[in-house]
C-alpha cells in the first residue's frame, strides 16, 4: 500500500483520538476515553507501517504538522475555538513546510 495513504490514515486516526480526548473530559467519560485509546493505537500502528518505507524525519514531520493543522481546524469548526490572522499565518507556514519537506526536498522518497 502507498505509504502516504497509510500516513494519511494515521493522521486521521490521530485526529479522531485527539477529538475524543477533548470530549473525554479528563477520561471521565468512558466512550470518548475508549476513542482516545483506539484512535492513538491505530495511529501509532499505521505510522509504524509508514516508517518501513519513508524516512523518519519525513513521516514524523508530516504527521505532527498535519496533526496540528487538523486539530486547529477541528477546534475552530467543532468546538468554536477562535482563530486570528496570526494563527492563520502560522498554519499556512506549517502547510508550506510540509509541502517543502514532501515535494521539494530530496529527503522524501519521490
N, C-alpha and C positions, 0 to 999 in steps of 0.2 A: 504494500500500500504506500502511496505517496506520503513521505514524512511530513510534508506541510499540511496535509489533510489531518494526520494524526495530531500535529501541533495545534491546529485549529480546534479540533475536538477537545484537546486538553485545556485550551484556553476557555472554551465554552463551559466545560465541566467545572473549572475553577470559578468562573463567574457565577454558576449556579450555587456552588459551595459557599462563596462569599456572600451572595444574596441571602442564602439560608442562614448564614452566621448572623447577619443583621436581624433577621426575623426570629432567631432563636432566643433573643433577649437573655443573653448570658447563659445559654444552654438550659434555660428553664422550661422551654417548650420542646417536647420530645420529637415531634415530626420535623420541624426545621433543624433540630440538632442532628437527626439522622441524615438529613440532606447535606449538612456540613461534612460529615464523615464520608458519605458516599461521593459527594462532589469532589472533595480533595483526594480521596483514594483513587478514583478514576483518573483524575487529572495527573497525579504523580505516576500512575501506571502508564498512561499514554505518553507522558514526557519521557519515561524510561525507554519506550519503544522508539521514540523520535531520536533519542541520543544514539541509537545504533547506526543511524545514517547521516546525521548532521552534527557539526561541531558544537561543543558545549556552549561557547560564547554566543553563537547564533541562536541556539534553542532557548537558552535562559534569557538572553536579552529580549528576544521577541516575545516570549511567554510573559515575562514581567511587564514589559512595556504595554503590550496589548491588553494585559490584565488590568493595568492602571487605567487605560483609556476606557475599557469596557465597564469597569466598576464606576468610574466617574459618570459615564452615560447612564448607567442603571440608577445611580444615586440621584441624578437630576430628574430622570423620567419617572422612576417608580417611587422614590422616596421624597420627591420635591425638594431636593437639596439645591442650594443656589450655585450658580456658576457666573463668573465675572469675566470681563475681557482678558485679564491677565491669565486666568485659568485656561481660557480658550487658546491663547498663545502657547502656553506650556504644553497643552495636549497636542497642538499642532506640531510643536518641536519633537515631541515623543514619536508621533507618527512619521515625521520626516526622518528621525533616527532609525526607526525600524526599516523604512524604505532604503536608506543608505546601507544599513547592515545586510539586508537580504538581497538587494538588487544591484547596488553599485559596488559594494565591497567584494574583494576576492575571498573573503572569509567564508561566505556561504557556498554551498555546492550548487552550481548552476547547471 
